[in-house]
C-alpha cells in the first residue's frame, strides 16, 4: 500500500498510572500526585500534570521530587491494577480495529487504512473510539491521526491532555517544523544535547539540512532523525500477538531431583532472559515454567503478571510456580522458562517500587554485558557446585 494513503491512529492514555489511581480514589482529582517509591531512595514512575508544573518528571529520584513539590501525594503504585486497566483498553480497541500494535502498557497504534469505504470519516471513527474507551474504562486518553506512526505519535503528544489531533495528508512537514527536535520519537537526552551543540533546536532546521550531512555526522541515527523530521516513516503497525515470546530450556545429562540444581538452572535462565528483554526494551506480562519428567510426561505452568523485565520480580514469580507445582519429586529430564505477552516499555514500567540504587545496578550490569558480552556477569548461584 502507498504509505501516503495509510491512516494511522496513535492512542496514549494520559498520565496512565495517576489516572487509574484517581479512578479508584476521586479525592486525588486536581491534586499533584506522584507514583513510585515513596522513600528517598525511590524513583518517580509517573506523575500528574499538576506535579509536572513543579518540574517533576518520570525517572526523577523521589527525594528531588519531594523538594520540588513537597505538597504532592505520593503513592507506591499497584502493578496489578495498572495491568488490569491496560488490558481493558486493549480489548476495547482490538474489538473494533483490524490491525493493532500494543506499543507499551499505555499506548497503541491502530492501522485503519482503507476503512473509509466502510465507515464514517476516519477522524470521526477515531473520535468515537476515544469516546468509547473513556466511557467503558473511565480513563482519559488522547490520540493523533496521520499517514504514519511518527507523525501520529507527535500529534498525540501535542493533543494532550485528553485531546485529539489530526494531521492532514501533505501537511506533515508544516506540522512538525516549529516543534522542538526533542519531540521526535527516539531523540533522547544525549541525542538532544548533541543536536543542540550542532545548533539544532527546531525540527525545521533538520528539514532544511541535506540528508547526507545528518548521516555523515550521526550515522544511521542521523538518517532516522532526518526522515522522521520530514514526516517520513514507512514502518508498519505490527499486530500484537500473544505468540511473541522469549524462552530457554535445559536438558540434563542425567535426570535429577536435586532441588538446588533445578533452582540454579531456573535462576540462570531468568538472569539471561531478563537481560535479553531489557536489551530489546521489552517487558513480559506472562511467565511459564516447563517441566519434563524422566517418563517424558511434560507439564507447563503459567502465570499472568504485571509487566516487568526485572530479574528479582521474574525470579520470584517463576519460583512460586516451581514451589507450587513440583510436588511429584520424580526425576526431572528438562526444565524451561518462557516469557510471553511481550510489549515495549522497560523504562516506564519498572520504576514502581525499585530504589534508585537498584535501577542504577541493573543499568550498570547491563552496560558491562553490552560491552563485554552476555557471559561477562554470572549469578552467584550459577557458580556454585551441585
Secondary structure, DSSP 8 states (H G I E B T S, - for coil): --GGG--EEEEEETTHHHHHHHHH-GGGTTS-EEEE--STTBBEEEE-HHHHTTT--TT-BHHHHHHH-TT-EEE---HHHHHHHHHHHHHHHHTT-SEEEEEETTEEEEE-TTGGGTSS-HHHHHHHHHHHHHHHH---EEEEEESSHHHHHHHHHHH-SS-EEE--TT-HHHHHHTSBGGGSTT--HHHHHHHHHTT--BHHHHHTS-HHHHHHHHHHHHHHHHHHHTT----------TT-EEEEEEEEEEEE--HHHHHHHHHHHHHHHHHHHHHTTEEEEEEEEEEEETT--EEEEEEEEEEE--HHHHHHHHHHHHHHH--S---EEEEEEEEES-EE-HHHHTTSS-BHHHHHHHHHHHHHHHHH-GGGS--GGGGS--
